[in-house]
Amino acid sequence: MSLTSNMFGALVLVGCTSLFGCAGQHSEGALQEASADFQKVKEDSNVLRIAPKDVIRAGESLARADRLSSYWGSGADVVHYSYLSQRYSQIAREHTNLVLNEERAAKLELERQRLQLALRESKLLSVQQQGKWLEEQIVALATTQTDRGLVMTLGDVLFDTGEAELKNSANRVVLKIVQFLQLNPKRVVRIEGYTDSTGGKQENLKLSRDRAQSVADVLTDLGIDEKRIQVEGYGDEYPVDANASERGRAQNRRVEIVFSDEKGQLGAAR
Protein backbone atom coordinates (compact mmCIF):
# COMPACT_ATOMS: atom_id res chain seq x y z
CA MET A 1 0.00 0.00 0.00
CA SER A 2 2.80 2.34 0.89
CA LEU A 3 4.62 1.58 -2.39
CA THR A 4 1.47 2.34 -4.40
CA SER A 5 0.99 5.67 -2.59
CA ASN A 6 4.58 6.66 -3.22
CA MET A 7 4.27 5.87 -6.93
CA PHE A 8 1.04 7.88 -7.19
CA GLY A 9 2.66 10.82 -5.44
CA ALA A 10 5.61 10.69 -7.81
CA LEU A 11 3.30 10.70 -10.84
CA VAL A 12 1.39 13.70 -9.49
CA LEU A 13 4.68 15.54 -8.87
CA VAL A 14 5.88 14.80 -12.41
CA GLY A 15 2.56 16.00 -13.83
CA CYS A 16 2.65 19.23 -11.86
CA THR A 17 6.25 19.87 -12.88
CA SER A 18 5.32 19.40 -16.55
CA LEU A 19 2.30 21.70 -16.15
CA PHE A 20 4.34 24.44 -14.51
CA GLY A 21 7.02 24.00 -17.16
CA CYS A 22 4.50 24.67 -19.96
CA ALA A 23 3.06 27.62 -18.06
CA GLY A 24 6.56 28.96 -17.50
CA GLN A 25 7.37 28.76 -21.21
CA HIS A 26 4.12 30.57 -22.05
CA SER A 27 4.77 33.36 -19.58
CA GLU A 28 8.39 33.68 -20.70
CA GLY A 29 7.27 34.07 -24.33
CA ALA A 30 4.71 36.72 -23.37
CA LEU A 31 7.37 38.59 -21.38
CA GLN A 32 9.80 38.56 -24.30
CA GLU A 33 7.18 39.87 -26.73
CA ALA A 34 6.19 42.66 -24.34
CA SER A 35 9.83 43.56 -23.83
CA ALA A 36 10.45 43.75 -27.60
CA ASP A 37 7.41 45.99 -28.13
CA PHE A 38 8.42 48.28 -25.28
CA GLN A 39 11.96 48.58 -26.64
CA LYS A 40 10.59 49.82 -29.98
CA VAL A 41 8.36 52.53 -28.52
CA LYS A 42 11.06 53.57 -26.04
CA GLU A 43 13.48 54.23 -28.91
CA ASP A 44 10.96 56.21 -30.99
CA SER A 45 11.46 59.93 -30.35
CA ASN A 46 7.99 60.77 -31.69
CA VAL A 47 6.33 58.31 -29.31
CA LEU A 48 8.31 59.70 -26.36
CA ARG A 49 7.25 63.23 -27.32
CA ILE A 50 3.58 62.53 -27.95
CA ALA A 51 2.65 59.63 -25.65
CA PRO A 52 5.07 59.64 -22.69
CA LYS A 53 2.42 58.53 -20.16
CA ASP A 54 1.57 55.43 -22.17
CA VAL A 55 5.26 54.59 -22.48
CA ILE A 56 5.66 54.93 -18.70
CA ARG A 57 2.67 52.64 -18.10
CA ALA A 58 4.08 50.10 -20.54
CA GLY A 59 7.41 50.18 -18.71
CA GLU A 60 5.82 49.83 -15.30
CA SER A 61 3.71 46.85 -16.37
CA LEU A 62 6.73 45.21 -18.00
CA ALA A 63 8.82 45.70 -14.85
CA ARG A 64 6.10 44.12 -12.74
CA ALA A 65 5.83 41.14 -15.10
CA ASP A 66 9.60 40.76 -14.98
CA ARG A 67 9.63 40.73 -11.15
CA LEU A 68 6.79 38.21 -10.98
CA SER A 69 8.56 35.91 -13.43
CA SER A 70 11.04 34.97 -10.70
CA TYR A 71 8.28 33.64 -8.40
CA TRP A 72 7.07 30.03 -8.57
CA GLY A 73 3.49 29.66 -9.78
CA SER A 74 3.08 33.27 -10.95
CA GLY A 75 2.86 32.49 -14.70
CA ALA A 76 -0.69 33.80 -15.08
CA ASP A 77 0.27 37.11 -13.48
CA VAL A 78 3.32 37.38 -15.71
CA VAL A 79 1.15 36.86 -18.78
CA HIS A 80 -1.39 39.42 -17.49
CA TYR A 81 1.13 42.21 -16.89
CA SER A 82 2.99 41.37 -20.11
CA TYR A 83 -0.29 41.82 -21.97
CA LEU A 84 -0.89 45.15 -20.23
CA SER A 85 2.59 46.32 -21.21
CA GLN A 86 2.03 45.32 -24.85
CA ARG A 87 -1.34 47.07 -24.89
CA TYR A 88 0.11 50.30 -23.51
CA SER A 89 2.90 50.12 -26.12
CA GLN A 90 0.29 49.67 -28.83
CA ILE A 91 -1.80 52.58 -27.51
CA ALA A 92 1.32 54.76 -27.48
CA ARG A 93 2.01 53.95 -31.15
CA GLU A 94 -1.61 54.50 -32.18
CA HIS A 95 -1.79 57.82 -30.32
CA THR A 96 1.49 58.91 -31.91
CA ASN A 97 0.37 58.03 -35.44
CA LEU A 98 -2.89 59.94 -34.93
CA VAL A 99 -1.11 63.08 -33.72
CA LEU A 100 1.53 62.88 -36.47
CA ASN A 101 -1.19 62.69 -39.11
CA GLU A 102 -2.94 65.69 -37.57
CA GLU A 103 0.32 67.65 -37.47
CA ARG A 104 1.04 66.78 -41.10
CA ALA A 105 -2.44 67.85 -42.17
CA ALA A 106 -2.14 71.14 -40.26
CA LYS A 107 1.26 71.81 -41.84
CA LEU A 108 -0.09 71.17 -45.33
CA GLU A 109 -3.08 73.44 -44.70
CA LEU A 110 -0.85 76.28 -43.48
CA GLU A 111 1.38 75.92 -46.50
CA ARG A 112 -1.62 75.90 -48.82
CA GLN A 113 -2.91 79.09 -47.23
CA ARG A 114 0.52 80.70 -47.55
CA LEU A 115 0.67 79.82 -51.23
CA GLN A 116 -2.82 81.18 -51.80
CA LEU A 117 -1.82 84.44 -50.09
CA ALA A 118 1.30 84.69 -52.22
CA LEU A 119 -0.83 84.03 -55.29
CA ARG A 120 -3.26 86.84 -54.39
CA GLU A 121 -0.42 89.25 -53.72
CA SER A 122 1.23 88.46 -57.05
CA LYS A 123 -1.96 89.48 -58.86
CA LEU A 124 -1.20 93.07 -57.94
CA LEU A 125 1.17 93.10 -60.92
CA SER A 126 -0.40 93.99 -64.21
CA VAL A 127 -1.59 91.00 -66.21
CA GLN A 128 0.58 92.03 -69.14
CA GLN A 129 3.76 92.37 -67.10
CA GLN A 130 3.03 89.19 -65.20
CA GLY A 131 2.27 87.19 -68.32
CA LYS A 132 5.50 88.21 -70.03
CA TRP A 133 7.56 87.58 -66.91
CA LEU A 134 5.98 84.18 -66.32
CA GLU A 135 6.44 83.15 -69.92
CA GLU A 136 10.14 83.89 -69.59
CA GLN A 137 10.32 82.05 -66.25
CA ILE A 138 8.60 78.95 -67.58
CA VAL A 139 10.79 78.86 -70.67
CA ALA A 140 13.90 79.32 -68.50
CA LEU A 141 12.88 76.52 -66.16
CA ALA A 142 11.60 74.21 -68.89
CA THR A 143 14.81 73.95 -70.84
CA THR A 144 13.74 71.03 -73.02
CA GLN A 145 11.64 71.37 -76.15
CA THR A 146 10.46 67.90 -77.22
CA ASP A 147 7.96 66.42 -79.62
CA ARG A 148 5.67 66.15 -76.60
CA GLY A 149 5.88 69.91 -76.03
CA LEU A 150 7.74 72.20 -73.66
CA VAL A 151 8.90 70.10 -70.68
CA MET A 152 9.72 71.30 -67.18
CA THR A 153 11.54 68.84 -64.92
CA LEU A 154 11.06 68.79 -61.15
CA GLY A 155 14.03 66.93 -59.71
CA ASP A 156 14.19 64.35 -56.95
CA VAL A 157 15.37 66.99 -54.44
CA LEU A 158 11.78 68.24 -54.24
CA PHE A 159 10.69 64.96 -52.60
CA ASP A 160 11.95 63.02 -49.59
CA THR A 161 13.37 59.59 -50.43
CA GLY A 162 10.55 57.13 -51.11
CA GLU A 163 7.88 59.77 -50.37
CA ALA A 164 5.32 61.39 -52.67
CA GLU A 165 4.70 64.56 -50.68
CA LEU A 166 6.23 67.72 -52.16
CA LYS A 167 8.79 69.59 -50.06
CA ASN A 168 8.36 73.28 -49.37
CA SER A 169 11.29 73.97 -51.70
CA ALA A 170 9.00 73.09 -54.62
CA ASN A 171 6.52 75.87 -53.85
CA ARG A 172 8.17 78.64 -55.84
CA VAL A 173 8.24 76.55 -58.98
CA VAL A 174 4.67 75.30 -58.49
CA LEU A 175 3.46 78.85 -57.88
CA LYS A 176 4.92 79.99 -61.20
CA ILE A 177 3.16 77.13 -62.97
CA VAL A 178 -0.16 78.09 -61.37
CA GLN A 179 0.22 81.74 -62.34
CA PHE A 180 1.20 80.80 -65.88
CA LEU A 181 -1.84 78.54 -66.30
CA GLN A 182 -4.16 81.17 -64.86
CA LEU A 183 -2.92 83.72 -67.39
CA ASN A 184 -3.13 81.14 -70.21
CA PRO A 185 -6.53 79.50 -69.62
CA LYS A 186 -6.42 77.45 -72.84
CA ARG A 187 -3.19 75.68 -71.96
CA VAL A 188 -3.24 72.27 -70.29
CA VAL A 189 -0.50 70.18 -68.74
CA ARG A 190 0.41 66.54 -68.44
CA ILE A 191 2.28 65.66 -65.24
CA GLU A 192 4.49 62.59 -65.61
CA GLY A 193 6.21 60.77 -62.75
CA TYR A 194 9.39 58.68 -63.05
CA THR A 195 11.61 56.68 -60.67
CA ASP A 196 14.99 54.99 -60.85
CA SER A 197 15.30 51.20 -61.17
CA THR A 198 15.61 50.60 -57.42
CA GLY A 199 12.66 48.64 -56.04
CA GLY A 200 10.02 46.50 -57.71
CA LYS A 201 8.10 47.42 -60.86
CA GLN A 202 4.75 47.85 -59.13
CA GLU A 203 6.20 49.90 -56.28
CA ASN A 204 7.97 52.17 -58.76
CA LEU A 205 4.83 52.63 -60.83
CA LYS A 206 2.82 53.55 -57.74
CA LEU A 207 5.47 55.96 -56.40
CA SER A 208 5.86 57.66 -59.79
CA ARG A 209 2.11 58.20 -60.15
CA ASP A 210 1.74 59.31 -56.52
CA ARG A 211 4.44 61.95 -57.02
CA ALA A 212 2.80 63.21 -60.20
CA GLN A 213 -0.55 63.27 -58.42
CA SER A 214 0.97 65.21 -55.53
CA VAL A 215 1.97 67.99 -57.94
CA ALA A 216 -1.47 67.88 -59.58
CA ASP A 217 -3.18 68.15 -56.18
CA VAL A 218 -1.25 71.32 -55.35
CA LEU A 219 -2.25 72.86 -58.69
CA THR A 220 -5.93 72.08 -58.12
CA ASP A 221 -5.74 73.32 -54.52
CA LEU A 222 -4.52 76.64 -55.91
CA GLY A 223 -7.40 76.97 -58.34
CA ILE A 224 -6.42 75.15 -61.53
CA ASP A 225 -9.31 73.14 -62.97
CA GLU A 226 -8.53 69.44 -62.73
CA LYS A 227 -9.82 69.02 -66.29
CA ARG A 228 -6.71 70.90 -67.47
CA ILE A 229 -4.39 68.38 -65.80
CA GLN A 230 -3.45 64.87 -66.91
CA VAL A 231 -1.47 62.56 -64.62
CA GLU A 232 0.75 59.67 -65.70
CA GLY A 233 3.17 57.41 -63.82
CA TYR A 234 5.87 55.56 -65.78
CA GLY A 235 7.90 54.00 -62.97
CA ASP A 236 11.48 53.27 -64.01
CA GLU A 237 10.76 53.49 -67.75
CA TYR A 238 12.33 56.19 -69.95
CA PRO A 239 15.47 56.88 -67.86
CA VAL A 240 17.46 60.00 -68.77
CA ASP A 241 20.69 58.57 -67.34
CA ALA A 242 22.16 55.20 -66.41
CA ASN A 243 20.97 53.70 -63.12
CA ALA A 244 24.45 52.36 -62.40
CA SER A 245 25.45 55.41 -60.33
CA GLU A 246 23.75 57.46 -57.62
CA ARG A 247 23.98 60.53 -59.82
CA GLY A 248 22.25 58.69 -62.63
CA ARG A 249 19.53 57.34 -60.34
CA ALA A 250 18.93 60.84 -58.95
CA GLN A 251 18.46 62.15 -62.51
CA ASN A 252 15.91 59.43 -63.21
CA ARG A 253 13.85 60.19 -60.08
CA ARG A 254 11.85 63.11 -61.43
CA VAL A 255 8.49 64.63 -62.31
CA GLU A 256 8.11 66.17 -65.76
CA ILE A 257 5.44 68.76 -66.56
CA VAL A 258 4.54 68.88 -70.25
CA PHE A 259 2.84 72.09 -71.40
CA SER A 260 0.41 72.21 -74.30
CA ASP A 261 0.57 74.85 -77.00
CA GLU A 262 -1.49 78.04 -76.80
CA LYS A 263 -4.50 76.25 -78.28
CA GLY A 264 -4.45 73.54 -75.63
CA GLN A 265 -3.01 70.81 -77.82
CA LEU A 266 -0.65 68.43 -76.02
CA GLY A 267 1.90 66.32 -77.77
CA ALA A 268 1.35 62.58 -77.78
CA ALA A 269 1.92 60.75 -74.51
CA ARG A 270 4.68 58.20 -74.27
N, C-alpha and C positions, 0 to 999 in steps of 0.2 A: 504493500500500500504506500509505503514511504517512497519507494523507488518511482512508482507511478506519479505521485504528487510532484516529485522533483523534476521528472521529465516534462510534465505539464507546465510547471513554472518556467522551465528553460525555454519551452516553445513560446510561451506568452512573452517572455523577455526578448526573444529574437524577433517576434512580430512587432513589438513596440519599437525596438531599435530600428527596424526596417521602415516603420511608419514615420518615425521622427526623422530618419535619414531623408526620405522623400520630401517631407515638409521642409526640412532644412535646405534642400536643393532648390525648392520652389521659392522660398523666402530669399535665398541668396541671389537667385536670378532676378527677382523683383527689385532687390536692393541695387544690383548692378545697373539695371535699366534706368532706375530713378537717378542714380549717380551720374550716368552718362548724359541724361537729359538736363540735369542741373548744371553740369559742366558747360554745356552749350549755351544756355541762357546767361550763365555767369560771365562768359567771355564775350557776350554781345553787348557792345557799348550802347546801342539803341535801346535794348531791353533794360539795361541798368538805368538809363536816363528816364525812360517812360514808365516802367513798371517795377520800381525798386521794392515796393512792399510785397509784391507777389514773389519776387526772387528771394526775399528774406524768409517768407513763409515756406517756400520750397526748400530752402537750406535748413530751416529749423526742423521740418518734418523728416528730411533726410538724415539729419544728425540723430534724431530720436530713433529712427529705424535702425541706424547703425549701432547705437548703444544697445538696443533691445536684441540685436542679432547675437550678442555674446551670452545671452541668457538661455538656459535650457527650456524648451517648451514654449518659446515666445514667437514661433514662426508666423502665426496668424497676425500678431501685432506688427511684426516686421513688414509683412505684406501690406497691411493697412496703411502704415505711415509711409511706406514706399509709394503706394498709390497716391496718397495725398501730395507727396512731393512732386510726383510726375504731373499731377493735375495742376498744381500751382505753376509749374514750369510751362505747361501748355497754355494756361491762362495768361501768363506773362507774355508769351510769344503772340497770342491772339490779340491782346491789348496793344502790344507794340505795333503789329501790322496795321491795326485799325487806325492808330494815331498817325503812323507814317503815311498812310494813304490820304488821311485828312490834311496833313501838312503839305503833301505833294499837290493836292487839289487846290489848296489855298494859294500856294506859290504860283501855280499855273494861272489861277484867276487874277492874281495881282499883276502878273506879267502881261496877261491879255489886256487888262485895263490900262497898263502903262503904254502898251503899243497903240491902243485905240486913242489915248490922249496925244501921243506923238503924231498919230495920223491926222487928228483934228487940227493940231497946231501947224502941221506942214501945209494944210490947205490955205493958210493965210497967204502963201505965195500965189502969184498969178498963175492961172492955168497954163498960159502960154510958156512962161518961164519954167514952170515945173515940168511941163511935158518935154520941153527941149532938154532940160537937165537930166530928167529920168531916162530919156532915150539914150543919151550919152553914157549914163551910168550902166544901163542894162547892156549896151553894146560893149562897154569896157569890161564888165564882169563876164559876159558871155562871149568868150574869145573864140568860140568855134562855130563856124558856119558850115552846116552839113546838109545833106539832101533831106534830112528830116526837118530842117529849119534852124533858127538861131538857138544854140544850146548853152545854158548856164549850168555849171557844175558846182554843187555843194559838196565839199570834201568831207572825209570821215571825221575831221576834227570838230565838226558841228554836232557829233553824237558821241555819247559815252560808248565804250566797247560793249558790243552785244546788246545795246539798248536802242529803242526806236524814238525816244523822246528827244526833241531838239534842245540843244543847249542855248543859253541866253546869247551866246556869241553869234548865233544865226539871225538874231532879230533885225539887225540893220539891213542885211541882205533881203530878208523876207519882206520887210517894210517897203523897200524899193520896188519889189515885185508887185506888191499890193497897189502902191501908188501908180505904177506903170499901167496895170490892168484897169484901174479905175479911170485913168485918163484915155485909155484905148479900149472902150467897151466891146468892140467887135473881136478883139484878140482872145484866143483861148490858149491854154497850156496843157501839156502832157507831162506829168511828173513820173519819172522812171527811177526805180531803186535798184541798186546793184550791190553785191558783196564780193569778198574774195573767195577763194576756194576752200578756206578753212570751214569745217563743219559739214553736216550732211546736206544733201540737195534740198530736201523739204524744209529744213530749218533755215537755209539760206534764202529760199524763195519767200518764206514767211517774213523773215527779217527785212528783206529788201522791200517787200510790199508795205510792211508796217512803217518803215522809214519814209517811204514816199507818201503814205497816207498821213503821217504826222505833219509833213509839210503842207499837204492839202488841207488838213484840219485847221491849221493856223490861218491859211488864206481865207477859208470860209468864215472862221471866227471874226476876221477883220473885214468882212463884208463882201467878199467875192462870191458870186453865185456858183454853187457847186456844179451847175450845168456847164460852166466854162472850164472845168478841171477834169482831166482824165488821169487815172492812176494805174501804173503798171509796175510789177515787180519781176525782175529777171534773174534774181539770185546771182550765181557766179558766172553767168553767161556774159559774153561780150566784154572781156577784160581789156583794159587799156594799157596794161603792163603785165609782165610775167609775175606769177604768184610765188616765184622761187625766193624772193627777198621780202623783207618787211616793208621796204619802200614801195615795192611793186604791189604788195597786198593793200597797203594804205591807199594807193592810187585807185585800186579797183573797188574799194569800199566808198561808194559815192551815191549821190542823188543828182540826176540830171533833169533840168527843167527845159522843155522844148517849147519855144514860143511859135505861135502861128503867124501867118502874114497879117497884114492890115485888114484883110477881108475875112479873117477867121479860119483860113484854110491851113490845117496842119499837114506836115509831111507824113508819109506812111510810117506806121509803127514798125518796130523790128519784127 
